[in-house]
């Protein structure tokens, strides 16, 4: 094993994120012994590879991507072992979309949308809260589908900025929120 000899201190990084990582693991793996094993595996991978992280600002995202890959590998190995056995319902729950973060943040969405400029708020209310498809909305507003998609993307960017004023978001490689932490100064919107 090679120690991480760079600006990032392993003990500080692990101390800061180990509890969030464990909570993330628990949200994806039901067996506590497996959670402990996976956390130890992530600890080892972090120790071995921390020196590769170039930007200290991306350490949390890097750790959670590492955790996500470790979980995927865990389930792949488990599937190979159980190939000849009956698949149990509890083995499939990882494939179900995790709604815990979305549920936690759902109560905040409406107030944040209402804090946007009126046109952006109306647009996101229709798409995100009322569930109107962007294609249908484009037809209703008499604009091209690509124009409406651009407006939705811009409005989502504005919404994300509002969220980031209150919370530190951790995103996966696809831009989906996998974790968040409320900033110490708090937020008046939710």
C-alpha atoms as an extended CHARMM CRD file, in Angstrom:
* protein
*
       190  EXT
         1         1  UNK       CA              0.0000000000        0.0000000000        0.0000000000  PROA      1               0.0000000000
         2         2  UNK       CA              1.1980000000        3.4410000000       -0.8120000000  PROA      2               0.0000000000
         3         3  UNK       CA              0.2310000000        6.3430000000        1.4420000000  PROA      3               0.0000000000
         4         4  UNK       CA             -1.5110000000        9.3510000000       -0.0130000000  PROA      4               0.0000000000
         5         5  UNK       CA              1.2620000000       11.9550000000        0.0250000000  PROA      5               0.0000000000
         6         6  UNK       CA             -0.4210000000       15.0450000000       -1.3240000000  PROA      6               0.0000000000
         7         7  UNK       CA             -2.2760000000       18.1000000000       -0.1110000000  PROA      7               0.0000000000
         8         8  UNK       CA             -5.2500000000       15.9440000000        0.9010000000  PROA      8               0.0000000000
         9         9  UNK       CA             -4.8030000000       14.3770000000        4.3190000000  PROA      9               0.0000000000
        10        10  UNK       CA             -6.2950000000       10.8840000000        4.4230000000  PROA      10              0.0000000000
        11        11  UNK       CA             -7.3240000000       11.0700000000        8.0940000000  PROA      11              0.0000000000
        12        12  UNK       CA             -9.0850000000       14.4060000000        7.5910000000  PROA      12              0.0000000000
        13        13  UNK       CA            -10.8650000000       13.2600000000        4.4270000000  PROA      13              0.0000000000
        14        14  UNK       CA            -11.9970000000        9.9660000000        5.9520000000  PROA      14              0.0000000000
        15        15  UNK       CA            -13.0180000000       11.6500000000        9.2050000000  PROA      15              0.0000000000
        16        16  UNK       CA            -15.1240000000       14.1790000000        7.3500000000  PROA      16              0.0000000000
        17        17  UNK       CA            -16.9570000000       11.7630000000        5.0320000000  PROA      17              0.0000000000
        18        18  UNK       CA            -17.0910000000        8.3380000000        6.6990000000  PROA      18              0.0000000000
        19        19  UNK       CA            -20.5170000000        8.9080000000        8.2810000000  PROA      19              0.0000000000
        20        20  UNK       CA            -22.0730000000       10.1990000000        5.0470000000  PROA      20              0.0000000000
        21        21  UNK       CA            -20.5830000000        7.2540000000        3.1680000000  PROA      21              0.0000000000
        22        22  UNK       CA            -21.9650000000        4.8060000000        5.6990000000  PROA      22              0.0000000000
        23        23  UNK       CA            -25.4270000000        6.3640000000        5.4270000000  PROA      23              0.0000000000
        24        24  UNK       CA            -25.1820000000        6.1190000000        1.6380000000  PROA      24              0.0000000000
        25        25  UNK       CA            -24.1590000000        2.4570000000        1.8950000000  PROA      25              0.0000000000
        26        26  UNK       CA            -27.0570000000        1.7370000000        4.2500000000  PROA      26              0.0000000000
        27        27  UNK       CA            -29.4590000000        3.2600000000        1.7230000000  PROA      27              0.0000000000
        28        28  UNK       CA            -28.2330000000        0.7630000000       -0.9010000000  PROA      28              0.0000000000
        29        29  UNK       CA            -27.3980000000       -2.3760000000        1.0960000000  PROA      29              0.0000000000
        30        30  UNK       CA            -29.7360000000       -3.9550000000        3.6450000000  PROA      30              0.0000000000
        31        31  UNK       CA            -27.3100000000       -6.1860000000        5.5550000000  PROA      31              0.0000000000
        32        32  UNK       CA            -25.2930000000       -4.2830000000        8.1850000000  PROA      32              0.0000000000
        33        33  UNK       CA            -22.3530000000       -6.7230000000        7.9390000000  PROA      33              0.0000000000
        34        34  UNK       CA            -22.1810000000       -6.0670000000        4.1870000000  PROA      34              0.0000000000
        35        35  UNK       CA            -22.2990000000       -2.3190000000        4.8690000000  PROA      35              0.0000000000
        36        36  UNK       CA            -19.3140000000       -2.6670000000        7.2260000000  PROA      36              0.0000000000
        37        37  UNK       CA            -17.3910000000       -4.7580000000        4.6840000000  PROA      37              0.0000000000
        38        38  UNK       CA            -18.0890000000       -2.2930000000        1.8910000000  PROA      38              0.0000000000
        39        39  UNK       CA            -17.0620000000        0.6400000000        4.0840000000  PROA      39              0.0000000000
        40        40  UNK       CA            -13.7470000000       -1.0950000000        4.8190000000  PROA      40              0.0000000000
        41        41  UNK       CA            -13.2340000000       -1.7390000000        1.1090000000  PROA      41              0.0000000000
        42        42  UNK       CA            -13.8930000000        1.9390000000        0.3490000000  PROA      42              0.0000000000
        43        43  UNK       CA            -11.5270000000        2.9400000000        3.1710000000  PROA      43              0.0000000000
        44        44  UNK       CA             -8.7710000000        0.8520000000        1.5990000000  PROA      44              0.0000000000
        45        45  UNK       CA             -9.4380000000        2.1700000000       -1.9240000000  PROA      45              0.0000000000
        46        46  UNK       CA             -9.4670000000        5.7400000000       -0.5770000000  PROA      46              0.0000000000
        47        47  UNK       CA             -6.1350000000        5.2070000000        1.1780000000  PROA      47              0.0000000000
        48        48  UNK       CA             -4.5880000000        3.6930000000       -1.9500000000  PROA      48              0.0000000000
        49        49  UNK       CA             -5.9390000000        6.2200000000       -4.4670000000  PROA      49              0.0000000000
        50        50  UNK       CA             -6.3790000000        9.5400000000       -2.6510000000  PROA      50              0.0000000000
        51        51  UNK       CA             -3.1750000000       10.8640000000       -4.2150000000  PROA      51              0.0000000000
        52        52  UNK       CA             -4.8410000000       10.6620000000       -7.6510000000  PROA      52              0.0000000000
        53        53  UNK       CA             -7.4600000000       13.2750000000       -6.7160000000  PROA      53              0.0000000000
        54        54  UNK       CA             -6.2630000000       16.5250000000       -8.2520000000  PROA      54              0.0000000000
        55        55  UNK       CA             -8.8510000000       18.9430000000       -6.8980000000  PROA      55              0.0000000000
        56        56  UNK       CA             -9.6890000000       18.9400000000       -3.1920000000  PROA      56              0.0000000000
        57        57  UNK       CA            -13.0660000000       20.4950000000       -4.0720000000  PROA      57              0.0000000000
        58        58  UNK       CA            -14.0820000000       17.3010000000       -5.8690000000  PROA      58              0.0000000000
        59        59  UNK       CA            -13.1390000000       14.8830000000       -3.0940000000  PROA      59              0.0000000000
        60        60  UNK       CA            -16.7250000000       14.2550000000       -1.9320000000  PROA      60              0.0000000000
        61        61  UNK       CA            -17.9390000000       13.4990000000       -5.4550000000  PROA      61              0.0000000000
        62        62  UNK       CA            -14.9230000000       11.2480000000       -6.0000000000  PROA      62              0.0000000000
        63        63  UNK       CA            -15.6260000000        9.3350000000       -2.7740000000  PROA      63              0.0000000000
        64        64  UNK       CA            -19.2890000000        8.8000000000       -3.6030000000  PROA      64              0.0000000000
        65        65  UNK       CA            -18.4760000000        7.6490000000       -7.1360000000  PROA      65              0.0000000000
        66        66  UNK       CA            -15.9970000000        5.2180000000       -5.5960000000  PROA      66              0.0000000000
        67        67  UNK       CA            -18.7240000000        4.0310000000       -3.2070000000  PROA      67              0.0000000000
        68        68  UNK       CA            -21.2420000000        3.6600000000       -6.0410000000  PROA      68              0.0000000000
        69        69  UNK       CA            -18.7980000000        1.5550000000       -8.1060000000  PROA      69              0.0000000000
        70        70  UNK       CA            -18.0080000000       -0.5710000000       -5.0440000000  PROA      70              0.0000000000
        71        71  UNK       CA            -21.7270000000       -1.2230000000       -4.4570000000  PROA      71              0.0000000000
        72        72  UNK       CA            -22.2600000000       -2.1530000000       -8.1020000000  PROA      72              0.0000000000
        73        73  UNK       CA            -19.3120000000       -4.5730000000       -7.9490000000  PROA      73              0.0000000000
        74        74  UNK       CA            -20.7530000000       -6.0500000000       -4.7310000000  PROA      74              0.0000000000
        75        75  UNK       CA            -24.1070000000       -6.7780000000       -6.3840000000  PROA      75              0.0000000000
        76        76  UNK       CA            -22.4580000000       -8.1450000000       -9.5320000000  PROA      76              0.0000000000
        77        77  UNK       CA            -20.3750000000      -10.5890000000       -7.4930000000  PROA      77              0.0000000000
        78        78  UNK       CA            -23.4400000000      -11.5620000000       -5.5020000000  PROA      78              0.0000000000
        79        79  UNK       CA            -25.4350000000      -12.1750000000       -8.6940000000  PROA      79              0.0000000000
        80        80  UNK       CA            -22.7050000000      -14.4740000000      -10.0600000000  PROA      80              0.0000000000
        81        81  UNK       CA            -22.7370000000      -16.5040000000       -6.8450000000  PROA      81              0.0000000000
        82        82  UNK       CA            -26.5310000000      -16.8100000000       -6.8620000000  PROA      82              0.0000000000
        83        83  UNK       CA            -26.8650000000      -17.5980000000      -10.5670000000  PROA      83              0.0000000000
        84        84  UNK       CA            -27.9480000000      -21.1450000000       -9.8180000000  PROA      84              0.0000000000
        85        85  UNK       CA            -30.1620000000      -20.1780000000       -6.8900000000  PROA      85              0.0000000000
        86        86  UNK       CA            -33.5430000000      -18.5540000000       -6.7510000000  PROA      86              0.0000000000
        87        87  UNK       CA            -33.3500000000      -14.7660000000       -6.7350000000  PROA      87              0.0000000000
        88        88  UNK       CA            -34.9780000000      -13.3250000000       -3.6460000000  PROA      88              0.0000000000
        89        89  UNK       CA            -37.0130000000      -10.1160000000       -3.5960000000  PROA      89              0.0000000000
        90        90  UNK       CA            -34.6160000000       -8.5820000000       -1.0610000000  PROA      90              0.0000000000
        91        91  UNK       CA            -31.7980000000       -9.0290000000       -3.5780000000  PROA      91              0.0000000000
        92        92  UNK       CA            -33.6150000000       -6.8110000000       -6.0740000000  PROA      92              0.0000000000
        93        93  UNK       CA            -34.2540000000       -3.7760000000       -3.9130000000  PROA      93              0.0000000000
        94        94  UNK       CA            -31.0100000000       -2.0630000000       -4.9980000000  PROA      94              0.0000000000
        95        95  UNK       CA            -32.3420000000       -1.8610000000       -8.5530000000  PROA      95              0.0000000000
        96        96  UNK       CA            -35.3780000000        0.0720000000       -7.4060000000  PROA      96              0.0000000000
        97        97  UNK       CA            -34.8070000000        3.8180000000       -7.6440000000  PROA      97              0.0000000000
        98        98  UNK       CA            -33.7900000000        5.3480000000       -4.3610000000  PROA      98              0.0000000000
        99        99  UNK       CA            -36.3160000000        7.9700000000       -3.3840000000  PROA      99              0.0000000000
       100       100  UNK       CA            -34.9480000000        8.9470000000       -0.0140000000  PROA      100             0.0000000000
       101       101  UNK       CA            -32.9650000000       11.9810000000       -1.2000000000  PROA      101             0.0000000000
       102       102  UNK       CA            -35.7260000000       13.0070000000       -3.5880000000  PROA      102             0.0000000000
       103       103  UNK       CA            -38.3170000000       12.6340000000       -0.8160000000  PROA      103             0.0000000000
       104       104  UNK       CA            -36.2140000000       14.6470000000        1.6120000000  PROA      104             0.0000000000
       105       105  UNK       CA            -35.7390000000       17.4410000000       -0.9070000000  PROA      105             0.0000000000
       106       106  UNK       CA            -39.2740000000       17.3300000000       -2.3410000000  PROA      106             0.0000000000
       107       107  UNK       CA            -40.6630000000       19.5930000000        0.3590000000  PROA      107             0.0000000000
       108       108  UNK       CA            -38.1330000000       22.2190000000       -0.6900000000  PROA      108             0.0000000000
       109       109  UNK       CA            -38.8160000000       22.1880000000       -4.4300000000  PROA      109             0.0000000000
       110       110  UNK       CA            -41.9700000000       24.3340000000       -4.5410000000  PROA      110             0.0000000000
       111       111  UNK       CA            -40.5930000000       27.2180000000       -2.4300000000  PROA      111             0.0000000000
       112       112  UNK       CA            -37.4020000000       27.2600000000       -4.4950000000  PROA      112             0.0000000000
       113       113  UNK       CA            -39.3420000000       27.2630000000       -7.7580000000  PROA      113             0.0000000000
       114       114  UNK       CA            -41.4930000000       30.1440000000       -6.4750000000  PROA      114             0.0000000000
       115       115  UNK       CA            -38.3020000000       32.0850000000       -5.6850000000  PROA      115             0.0000000000
       116       116  UNK       CA            -37.3240000000       32.0380000000       -9.3770000000  PROA      116             0.0000000000
       117       117  UNK       CA            -38.2830000000       34.7740000000      -11.8480000000  PROA      117             0.0000000000
       118       118  UNK       CA            -41.9430000000       34.4150000000      -12.8760000000  PROA      118             0.0000000000
       119       119  UNK       CA            -41.3690000000       32.8840000000      -16.3400000000  PROA      119             0.0000000000
       120       120  UNK       CA            -38.9170000000       30.3130000000      -14.9820000000  PROA      120             0.0000000000
       121       121  UNK       CA            -41.1920000000       29.5390000000      -12.0390000000  PROA      121             0.0000000000
       122       122  UNK       CA            -44.2210000000       29.0000000000      -14.2900000000  PROA      122             0.0000000000
       123       123  UNK       CA            -42.2220000000       26.8040000000      -16.6510000000  PROA      123             0.0000000000
       124       124  UNK       CA            -40.7430000000       24.5720000000      -13.9270000000  PROA      124             0.0000000000
       125       125  UNK       CA            -44.0590000000       24.3900000000      -12.0590000000  PROA      125             0.0000000000
       126       126  UNK       CA            -45.6700000000       23.0160000000      -15.2040000000  PROA      126             0.0000000000
       127       127  UNK       CA            -42.8850000000       20.5380000000      -16.0090000000  PROA      127             0.0000000000
       128       128  UNK       CA            -41.6300000000       19.4590000000      -12.5760000000  PROA      128             0.0000000000
       129       129  UNK       CA            -44.6450000000       19.8220000000      -10.2930000000  PROA      129             0.0000000000
       130       130  UNK       CA            -47.6090000000       19.3030000000      -12.6190000000  PROA      130             0.0000000000
       131       131  UNK       CA            -45.8400000000       16.7280000000      -14.8140000000  PROA      131             0.0000000000
       132       132  UNK       CA            -46.7170000000       18.3050000000      -18.1510000000  PROA      132             0.0000000000
       133       133  UNK       CA            -44.4190000000       16.9920000000      -20.8740000000  PROA      133             0.0000000000
       134       134  UNK       CA            -42.0870000000       19.5040000000      -22.4660000000  PROA      134             0.0000000000
       135       135  UNK       CA            -43.4330000000       18.6170000000      -25.9040000000  PROA      135             0.0000000000
       136       136  UNK       CA            -47.0270000000       19.3200000000      -24.8310000000  PROA      136             0.0000000000
       137       137  UNK       CA            -46.0020000000       22.5460000000      -23.1330000000  PROA      137             0.0000000000
       138       138  UNK       CA            -44.1380000000       23.6940000000      -26.2580000000  PROA      138             0.0000000000
       139       139  UNK       CA            -47.3020000000       23.1550000000      -28.3060000000  PROA      139             0.0000000000
       140       140  UNK       CA            -49.4230000000       25.0220000000      -25.7360000000  PROA      140             0.0000000000
       141       141  UNK       CA            -47.0340000000       27.9850000000      -25.7230000000  PROA      141             0.0000000000
       142       142  UNK       CA            -46.5730000000       28.0040000000      -29.5000000000  PROA      142             0.0000000000
       143       143  UNK       CA            -42.7810000000       27.6240000000      -29.3780000000  PROA      143             0.0000000000
       144       144  UNK       CA            -40.5270000000       24.9720000000      -30.8290000000  PROA      144             0.0000000000
       145       145  UNK       CA            -39.7190000000       21.9490000000      -28.7260000000  PROA      145             0.0000000000
       146       146  UNK       CA            -35.9780000000       22.7350000000      -28.7790000000  PROA      146             0.0000000000
       147       147  UNK       CA            -36.6410000000       26.3100000000      -27.6060000000  PROA      147             0.0000000000
       148       148  UNK       CA            -38.7330000000       25.0700000000      -24.6920000000  PROA      148             0.0000000000
       149       149  UNK       CA            -36.1130000000       22.4450000000      -23.7840000000  PROA      149             0.0000000000
       150       150  UNK       CA            -33.4740000000       25.2010000000      -23.6680000000  PROA      150             0.0000000000
       151       151  UNK       CA            -35.6850000000       27.3320000000      -21.4190000000  PROA      151             0.0000000000
       152       152  UNK       CA            -36.3010000000       24.3850000000      -19.0930000000  PROA      152             0.0000000000
       153       153  UNK       CA            -32.5660000000       23.6740000000      -18.8870000000  PROA      153             0.0000000000
       154       154  UNK       CA            -31.8350000000       27.3400000000      -18.1310000000  PROA      154             0.0000000000
       155       155  UNK       CA            -34.5570000000       27.3880000000      -15.4560000000  PROA      155             0.0000000000
       156       156  UNK       CA            -33.2120000000       24.1860000000      -13.9170000000  PROA      156             0.0000000000
       157       157  UNK       CA            -29.7890000000       25.8240000000      -13.7730000000  PROA      157             0.0000000000
       158       158  UNK       CA            -31.2920000000       28.7870000000      -11.9200000000  PROA      158             0.0000000000
       159       159  UNK       CA            -33.0740000000       26.3820000000       -9.5530000000  PROA      159             0.0000000000
       160       160  UNK       CA            -29.8520000000       24.4890000000       -8.9150000000  PROA      160             0.0000000000
       161       161  UNK       CA            -28.0940000000       27.7380000000       -7.9700000000  PROA      161             0.0000000000
       162       162  UNK       CA            -30.7910000000       28.4230000000       -5.3830000000  PROA      162             0.0000000000
       163       163  UNK       CA            -30.3930000000       24.9240000000       -3.9460000000  PROA      163             0.0000000000
       164       164  UNK       CA            -26.6150000000       25.3310000000       -3.8260000000  PROA      164             0.0000000000
       165       165  UNK       CA            -27.0130000000       28.5030000000       -1.7740000000  PROA      165             0.0000000000
       166       166  UNK       CA            -28.5920000000       26.3530000000        0.9600000000  PROA      166             0.0000000000
       167       167  UNK       CA            -27.0520000000       22.9100000000        0.4580000000  PROA      167             0.0000000000
       168       168  UNK       CA            -23.8420000000       21.2740000000       -0.6800000000  PROA      168             0.0000000000
       169       169  UNK       CA            -24.9370000000       18.8070000000       -3.3540000000  PROA      169             0.0000000000
       170       170  UNK       CA            -23.0780000000       15.6610000000       -4.3810000000  PROA      170             0.0000000000
       171       171  UNK       CA            -23.8690000000       14.5490000000       -7.9100000000  PROA      171             0.0000000000
       172       172  UNK       CA            -23.1050000000       11.3360000000       -9.7400000000  PROA      172             0.0000000000
       173       173  UNK       CA            -21.5180000000       11.3210000000      -13.2020000000  PROA      173             0.0000000000
       174       174  UNK       CA            -24.9620000000       11.7950000000      -14.7610000000  PROA      174             0.0000000000
       175       175  UNK       CA            -25.7020000000       14.9050000000      -12.7060000000  PROA      175             0.0000000000
       176       176  UNK       CA            -28.2030000000       13.2610000000      -10.3570000000  PROA      176             0.0000000000
       177       177  UNK       CA            -28.1400000000       14.2270000000       -6.6860000000  PROA      177             0.0000000000
       178       178  UNK       CA            -26.8060000000       11.3370000000       -4.6050000000  PROA      178             0.0000000000
       179       179  UNK       CA            -26.2880000000       13.2220000000       -1.3730000000  PROA      179             0.0000000000
       180       180  UNK       CA            -26.6730000000       16.6560000000        0.1230000000  PROA      180             0.0000000000
       181       181  UNK       CA            -25.7140000000       18.4750000000        3.2770000000  PROA      181             0.0000000000
       182       182  UNK       CA            -27.4250000000       21.6020000000        4.5400000000  PROA      182             0.0000000000
       183       183  UNK       CA            -24.9970000000       24.4740000000        4.8810000000  PROA      183             0.0000000000
       184       184  UNK       CA            -24.3120000000       25.5510000000        8.4700000000  PROA      184             0.0000000000
       185       185  UNK       CA            -25.7900000000       29.0180000000        7.9460000000  PROA      185             0.0000000000
       186       186  UNK       CA            -29.1220000000       27.4150000000        7.0720000000  PROA      186             0.0000000000
       187       187  UNK       CA            -31.7460000000       28.4310000000        4.5550000000  PROA      187             0.0000000000
       188       188  UNK       CA            -34.9580000000       30.3850000000        4.7800000000  PROA      188             0.0000000000
       189       189  UNK       CA            -36.6010000000       28.7370000000        1.7590000000  PROA      189             0.0000000000
       190       190  UNK       CA            -37.3900000000       25.3200000000        3.2470000000  PROA      190             0.0000000000
